[in-house]
Amino acid sequence: MAINKTLLSMLKDLRYNTGQTYRRQIYVYDINKRGINPKFSFFNNSIELSAALGLPRTSIFRYKNTSIPYRGKLFFTNQIMDLNKVFEESQKITPKGQVNKIVSIKVWAYNALTLKLVNGSPFPSKTKASAALGIGRSVIDYFLDTGKAEGVKGNYLYSRKLKASDIKSLLKQPNVKMGQKIKVWAYNANTLELINNSAFISILDAATYFKVNYRTISRHLETKKATYQDGTLVYFFKKEIDPLLKEELITGKNLAFTRSRPVWVYDATTLELVNNRPFDNRKSAASYLNMDISTIAKNLDTKKTSRLKNKKSYYFFSKETDLILTKG
């Protein structure tokens, strides 16, 4: 969804002004020109709400506790006690006209090998494309209009229909490889034993096993450098290692390895995983959040929040965590 920058900033300020809450539950109210319907729908969290109503979680988070409606609905983490008061506030602060207009972005998906449109394309929105293609919204955002084929399904993704000249140019690109086409041999770096007793059928399959984004596997593939993934020091290769390479790895000629471990960052207000996936390491998390890496190290696995200059607070963990916290 494309959202007006002025509105985006306004929603951000409204969320902060309402104060922080650790509740994930959400009350959903219908609102129109006449008022707010007192009958609400209750959901335990945004994931449940998104699945039930087909609304993007990002938008739910942005509009939650703001009194500004999204697609005719209000989202609150507490039940509305004074409907008239909230309605009057909503009428007063809701931007009019184009400022409050959310525009869906169409997605054209082209098979990277044939450059033919994928069945159902163009999709009316990123959400619809995500569901139809079986890839995450973050993957669509990362590859949209880049001219690079995403590695999960092997598609080029565009927000426009390609011209004949564009298709001709993409067809000339050599060695287009998709993640599902590449087998992955993962070895324990300490013992050189094959993990899972066989090669993974694809990069995506390996990523699922190690609970990381598929780009993490791709980045370390064939580097001869071990990386910590899911608590294990691992080498990733495109083929079974031969005796010469095994001896090279055993004798320590490739001592360099990635010591960084993934970091799970949770928004202290929503308790939702930031960016919908763990960060590859502390450095990437610190860069994304615009904070000092030492702050992450100090608060890692402590269940203590770190508050940034923008007033947002986060929890940091070295593994996936089910946060069940209460305010205070």
DAZI-V115734 format. One record per backbone hydrogen bond with DSSP energy under -1.0 kcal/mol. NH is the residue of the N-H (numbers start at 1). CO is the residue of the C=O. If there is no record, write none. Layout:
nh;co
NH;CO
NH;CO
This chain:
nh;co
2;103
8;4
9;5
10;6
11;7
12;8
13;9
14;10
15;11
16;12
17;13
18;14
19;16
26;43
27;76
28;41
29;74
31;72
32;35
37;30
41;28
43;26
49;45
50;46
51;47
52;48
53;49
54;50
60;56
61;57
62;58
63;59
64;60
65;75
66;63
70;73
74;29
76;27
86;82
87;83
88;84
89;85
90;86
91;87
92;88
93;89
94;90
99;96
101;98
103;2
107;123
108;158
110;156
111;116
112;154
115;111
118;109
121;118
123;107
129;125
130;126
131;127
132;128
133;129
134;130
135;130
140;136
141;137
142;138
143;139
144;140
145;157
146;143
150;155
156;110
158;108
167;163
168;164
169;165
170;166
171;167
173;170
181;178
182;179
184;200
185;237
187;235
188;193
189;233
192;188
195;186
197;194
200;184
203;179
206;202
207;203
208;204
209;205
210;206
212;207
216;213
218;214
219;215
220;216
222;236
223;220
227;234
228;258
229;232
232;229
234;227
235;187
237;185
246;242
247;243
248;244
249;245
250;246
251;247
253;248
258;226
263;279
264;317
266;315
267;272
268;313
271;267
274;265
276;273
277;274
279;263
285;281
286;282
287;283
288;284
289;285
291;286
295;292
297;293
298;294
299;295
300;296
301;316
302;299
306;314
308;312
311;308
314;306
315;266
317;264
323;321
